[in-house]
Amino acid sequence: MTATAPESSDVYYDPYDFEIDSDPYPVWKALRDTAPLYYNARYDFFAVSRFDDVEKAFGDWDTYRSGRGSVLELIRSGFTFPPGNILFEDPPVHDVHRGILARVFTPRKMLALEADVRAFCARSLDPLVGSGGFDFIADLGAQIPMRTIGMLLGIPEEDQEGIRDIIDAGLTLEEDAPKPLDQDVLARTEAMFAEYLDWRARNPSDDLMTELLTAEFTDETGTTRRLTRTEVLVYVNMLAAAGNETTTRLIGWTGKVLAEHPDQLRQVAQDRSLVPDVIEEVLRFEAPSPIQARHVARDVEVHGQTVPEGSVMVLLNGSANRDERQFPDGDSFDIHRSFSRHLSFGRGLHFCLGAALARLEARVALDEVLRRWPHWEIDYDNAVQARTSTVRGWAKLPVRTSTG
């Protein structure tokens, strides 16, 4: 069903507009203040931007559904997703598939990876000491998540970068307009993973892929079984994409935001016990995945207006994280800020299963950078922002370092 609501107020928001994406916060503030329920006629979607509204929508999965996708253009494509991608599923099948991952992807298991993550950071950063600079993305953000998820899945290190590049290509917008679903990208990544999967089925090991192949569970029909080959492939594809993209952006934002707040960079360099607080404030201040979408399963009233069944609702969690109704002076970065929660990892049954791993990787990456360089400045002339419709961050973020 196509919505018939008028364009909301005088503010215009477009998730594909590169100029808006460069700094969406003024537009998002205007939405919060003047159009808490916004309608975009060009792309036919509604949007909520205040903390309370976004949090409520995250929690109401029965109204705001993910089974048709959680990205605006994917919902519009009408593509039917194969089972196993919990990001694009609703209960009861979502609960079954998430339960399998929750068994093999526990916070305790993720935290046990810290020594490996530190070793990956050292391999990336040690050769750059004395060079006068490095790139927070190419030399760190794109390396650590890739190596970590590759290690977990049992993918040979020499193949990890190629997989990451294919995933990046599938997300990147070439122009400020929706990107058609690229079936070739899906086919290429699945073909690459299929080789590892078949080899691992013949050669089981102590890795996540083997655990997925051997896990027994009771599905939504009450049948006790193992995952099908297709389901495991979808799981692996999802983990590789989710495990790389958002954490890469988080590490990049950490470097950029601290460089732009040198007093706070100096504080954390002098007291690295502040690192976890820094990462949490970066997550609030610059959500790596600030835009989610849901299919509206039934008529729902929001701010006195009916959003009809069949609509698409965009949840601006990046805007919600700066809502001054929840976070006083929310547009200010403050590593000493006290708050109970943010929405960068979502809320409810789709809360990010990899949150513990993302926090670990970002925390260790920052700590290892600070071990080597207490200060850095952004080389803005050579920094390049990445362009996608759902994750937000940097494709290149070179910095100049100093040891004093």
C-alpha positions in Angstrom: 0.0 0.0 0.0 1.3 3.4 -0.9 1.1 6.0 1.8 -0.9 9.2 1.1 0.4 11.4 3.8 1.6 14.9 2.8 5.3 15.8 2.9 6.0 16.7 6.5 6.7 20.4 7.4 9.4 22.3 5.5 12.3 20.1 6.4 13.5 17.5 3.8 15.2 14.3 4.7 16.6 11.8 2.1 18.8 8.9 3.2 20.4 8.8 -0.3 21.4 12.5 -0.5 25.2 12.8 -0.2 25.0 16.4 1.1 22.6 15.5 3.9 24.7 12.4 4.7 27.8 14.5 5.1 26.2 16.0 8.2 22.7 14.8 8.9 22.4 16.1 12.4 20.9 19.5 11.6 18.2 17.9 9.5 17.6 15.2 12.1 17.2 17.9 14.8 14.7 19.7 12.6 12.8 16.5 12.2 12.8 15.9 16.0 11.5 19.4 16.6 9.1 20.0 13.8 8.2 16.6 12.2 8.6 13.8 14.8 6.6 11.7 12.3 8.0 12.6 8.9 6.8 11.5 5.5 9.0 11.5 2.3 6.8 11.4 -0.8 9.7 10.9 -3.2 10.6 7.5 -1.8 7.4 6.8 0.0 8.5 6.2 3.6 7.7 7.5 7.1 10.4 8.2 9.6 10.7 8.7 13.4 13.6 10.5 14.9 13.0 11.0 18.6 14.6 8.6 21.2 11.3 7.4 22.7 9.7 6.8 19.3 12.6 4.9 17.9 13.1 2.8 21.0 9.4 2.0 21.0 9.4 1.0 17.4 12.5 -1.3 17.9 10.5 -3.0 20.7 7.3 -3.5 18.7 8.4 -6.2 16.2 4.9 -7.3 15.5 4.0 -3.9 14.0 7.4 -2.9 12.6 8.6 -6.1 10.9 12.0 -7.0 9.5 11.0 -10.0 7.4 11.1 -8.0 4.2 14.4 -6.5 5.0 15.8 -3.8 7.3 17.1 -1.5 4.6 14.7 0.8 2.7 15.7 -0.2 -0.8 15.6 -3.9 0.1 12.1 -3.7 1.4 11.1 -1.8 -1.8 12.8 -4.5 -3.9 10.3 -7.2 -2.9 13.3 -9.7 -2.7 12.6 -12.9 -0.8 15.4 -13.6 1.6 16.6 -17.2 2.2 16.3 -18.4 5.8 19.2 -17.8 8.2 19.6 -14.1 8.0 18.3 -13.0 11.4 18.5 -9.4 10.5 15.7 -10.0 7.9 13.5 -12.4 9.9 10.5 -12.2 12.3 9.4 -14.6 14.9 9.0 -17.6 15.1 11.8 -18.4 12.6 13.9 -15.5 13.8 13.9 -16.8 17.4 15.0 -20.2 16.3 17.8 -19.0 14.1 19.0 -16.4 16.6 19.0 -19.0 19.3 21.5 -21.1 17.4 23.8 -18.1 16.9 23.4 -17.1 20.6 24.8 -20.4 21.6 28.0 -20.1 19.6 28.3 -16.3 19.7 28.2 -15.6 23.5 29.7 -12.4 25.0 32.0 -14.6 27.1 33.4 -16.3 23.9 33.8 -12.9 22.3 35.7 -11.4 25.2 38.0 -14.4 25.2 39.3 -13.1 21.8 41.0 -10.1 23.3 44.5 -11.5 23.0 44.0 -12.3 19.4 42.5 -8.9 18.6 45.5 -7.2 20.3 47.8 -9.4 18.2 46.0 -8.3 15.0 46.3 -4.6 16.0 50.0 -5.0 16.7 50.6 -6.6 13.3 48.8 -3.7 11.7 50.3 -0.8 13.7 53.9 -1.8 14.6 55.2 -1.3 11.1 53.8 2.2 11.0 55.6 3.5 14.2 57.9 6.3 13.1 56.2 6.7 9.7 54.5 10.0 10.8 50.9 8.7 10.2 48.5 6.0 9.2 45.0 5.5 7.9 42.4 4.6 10.6 40.4 2.7 7.9 42.9 1.1 5.6 45.5 0.3 8.3 43.2 -0.5 11.2 39.4 -0.3 10.8 39.3 -2.5 7.7 41.9 -4.9 9.1 40.9 -5.8 12.6 37.2 -6.8 12.1 38.1 -8.7 8.9 40.8 -10.7 10.6 38.7 -11.3 13.7 35.6 -12.6 11.9 37.7 -14.5 9.4 39.4 -16.2 12.3 36.1 -17.0 13.9 34.7 -18.5 10.7 37.9 -20.3 9.8 38.4 -18.4 6.5 42.1 -18.4 5.3 43.7 -15.0 5.9 44.8 -14.6 2.3 41.1 -14.7 1.2 39.6 -12.4 3.8 40.4 -9.1 2.1 38.8 -10.2 -1.2 35.6 -11.1 0.7 35.5 -7.8 2.5 36.0 -5.9 -0.8 33.0 -7.7 -2.4 30.8 -6.9 0.6 31.9 -3.2 0.5 31.1 -3.0 -3.2 27.6 -4.3 -2.5 26.9 -1.5 -0.1 28.5 1.5 -1.7 26.3 4.0 -3.4 27.7 5.4 -6.7 25.2 8.3 -6.8 22.7 9.8 -4.4 19.9 7.5 -5.3 18.8 4.0 -4.2 21.1 1.2 -5.3 19.4 -1.7 -7.0 19.8 -5.1 -5.3 23.0 -6.6 -6.9 22.3 -10.3 -7.3 25.8 -10.7 -8.7 27.4 -9.6 -5.4 25.2 -12.0 -3.5 26.1 -14.8 -5.8 29.9 -14.1 -5.6 30.0 -14.0 -1.9 27.9 -17.1 -1.5 30.2 -18.9 -4.1 33.3 -17.9 -2.1 31.8 -19.1 1.2 30.5 -22.3 -0.4 34.1 -23.5 -1.0 35.1 -23.0 2.6 31.9 -24.5 3.8 32.3 -27.7 1.8 35.9 -28.0 2.8 35.0 -27.5 6.5 32.3 -30.1 6.3 34.9 -32.6 5.3 37.5 -31.2 7.8 35.8 -30.1 11.0 37.7 -27.7 13.3 37.3 -25.5 16.3 35.6 -22.6 14.6 32.2 -21.0 14.2 31.6 -22.6 10.7 32.0 -26.1 12.2 29.7 -25.2 15.1 27.0 -24.0 12.6 27.4 -27.2 10.6 27.0 -29.5 13.6 24.5 -27.6 15.8 21.3 -29.4 16.4 18.1 -27.5 17.2 14.4 -27.7 17.2 12.9 -25.6 14.4 9.7 -23.6 14.2 7.8 -26.8 13.1 9.0 -28.8 16.2 11.5 -30.8 14.1 14.9 -31.5 15.6 17.5 -31.1 12.9 20.7 -29.5 11.7 21.0 -26.4 9.6 20.8 -26.9 5.8 23.7 -26.0 3.7 21.8 -23.0 2.4 21.0 -21.8 5.9 24.7 -22.1 7.0 25.7 -20.1 3.9 23.3 -17.4 4.7 24.5 -17.3 8.4 28.2 -17.0 7.3 27.4 -14.3 4.7 25.5 -12.3 7.3 28.2 -12.6 9.9 31.0 -11.6 7.5 29.1 -8.5 6.4 27.8 -7.4 9.8 31.1 -8.3 11.5 33.1 -6.1 9.1 31.1 -3.1 8.1 29.8 -1.5 11.3 32.9 -2.1 13.4 35.1 -0.7 10.6 33.0 2.5 10.8 33.1 2.6 14.6 36.9 2.4 14.6 37.1 5.2 12.1 34.7 7.4 14.0 36.7 6.9 17.1 39.8 8.3 15.4 38.0 11.2 13.9 36.0 12.3 16.9 38.9 12.2 19.3 41.1 14.2 16.9 38.4 16.8 16.8 38.3 16.9 20.6 42.0 17.1 21.5 41.4 17.9 25.2 39.5 14.6 25.6 42.0 12.8 23.5 44.7 14.0 25.9 42.7 12.8 28.8 42.2 9.3 27.5 45.9 9.1 26.4 46.9 9.9 30.0 44.3 7.5 31.5 43.5 4.6 29.3 40.9 3.3 31.8 38.6 5.8 30.1 38.8 3.8 26.8 35.5 1.9 27.3 33.7 5.2 28.2 35.1 6.7 25.0 33.8 3.9 22.8 30.4 4.1 24.4 30.2 7.9 23.8 31.4 7.5 20.2 28.7 4.9 19.6 26.1 7.4 20.9 27.6 10.4 19.1 28.3 8.8 15.7 26.2 5.6 15.3 27.9 3.4 12.7 24.6 2.2 11.5 22.2 5.1 12.1 19.3 4.2 9.8 17.1 1.2 10.0 13.9 0.4 8.1 10.8 -1.7 8.9 7.7 -2.9 7.0 4.6 -1.8 8.8 2.4 -4.8 9.3 -0.8 -3.0 10.5 -2.2 0.5 10.8 -0.5 2.3 13.7 -1.0 5.8 15.1 2.1 7.9 15.6 2.0 11.5 16.9 -1.8 11.6 16.1 -1.4 10.4 12.5 -2.2 7.0 11.1 0.7 5.2 9.4 -1.1 2.6 7.2 -0.4 -1.0 6.9 2.1 -1.7 4.1 4.1 1.4 4.7 7.8 1.6 5.3 9.0 3.1 8.6 12.5 4.4 8.8 14.0 4.4 12.3 16.6 7.1 12.7 18.5 5.7 15.7 21.4 8.0 14.9 19.1 10.9 15.5 17.6 9.3 18.6 21.1 9.1 20.1 21.4 12.9 20.1 17.8 13.6 21.2 18.1 16.3 23.8 15.0 14.9 25.4 17.1 11.9 26.4 20.6 13.3 26.3 21.1 16.8 27.6 23.3 18.7 25.1 23.2 15.7 22.9 25.2 17.3 20.0 28.2 17.6 22.3 30.8 14.8 22.6 31.7 14.1 26.2 33.6 11.0 27.3 32.5 11.7 30.9 28.8 11.7 30.0 26.6 9.5 32.2 23.8 7.6 30.4 22.1 4.3 30.7 21.6 3.3 27.1 21.8 4.3 23.4 20.3 2.8 20.3 23.4 2.2 18.1 22.9 -1.6 18.6 19.1 -1.4 18.3 16.7 -2.6 21.0 14.5 -5.6 21.6 14.7 -9.0 19.7 16.9 -7.5 17.0 19.5 -6.1 19.4 22.9 -6.6 17.8 24.2 -10.1 18.6 27.7 -8.9 17.9 27.6 -5.9 20.2 30.1 -7.4 22.7 32.6 -8.2 19.9 32.2 -4.7 18.3 32.9 -3.0 21.7 35.9 -5.3 22.3 37.5 -4.6 18.9 37.0 -0.9 19.1 38.2 -0.7 22.7 41.4 -2.8 21.9 42.0 -0.8 18.7 41.9 2.5 20.5 44.0 1.2 23.3 46.7 -0.1 21.0 46.8 3.2 19.0 47.2 5.1 22.3 50.1 2.8 23.2 52.0 4.1 20.2 50.6 7.6 19.6 49.0 9.9 22.2 48.0 12.4 19.6 47.0 12.6 16.0 45.4 15.0 13.5 43.2 14.3 10.6 44.5 14.8 7.1 41.2 16.2 5.8 42.5 16.8 2.3 42.8 13.0 1.8 39.9 11.8 3.9 37.0 10.3 2.0 33.5 9.6 3.5 31.9 6.2 2.5 28.5 6.4 0.9 25.8 3.9 1.8 22.2 4.1 2.7 22.5 2.3 6.1 26.0 2.4 7.5 27.8 5.7 7.8 31.5 6.4 8.2 34.8 6.8 6.4 36.3 5.0 3.4 39.7 6.7 4.0 40.8 8.5 7.2 44.5 9.3 7.1 46.0 10.9 10.2 49.3 12.5 11.1 50.7 11.1 14.3 53.1 12.4 17.0 54.6 10.7 20.0 54.7 13.8 22.3 
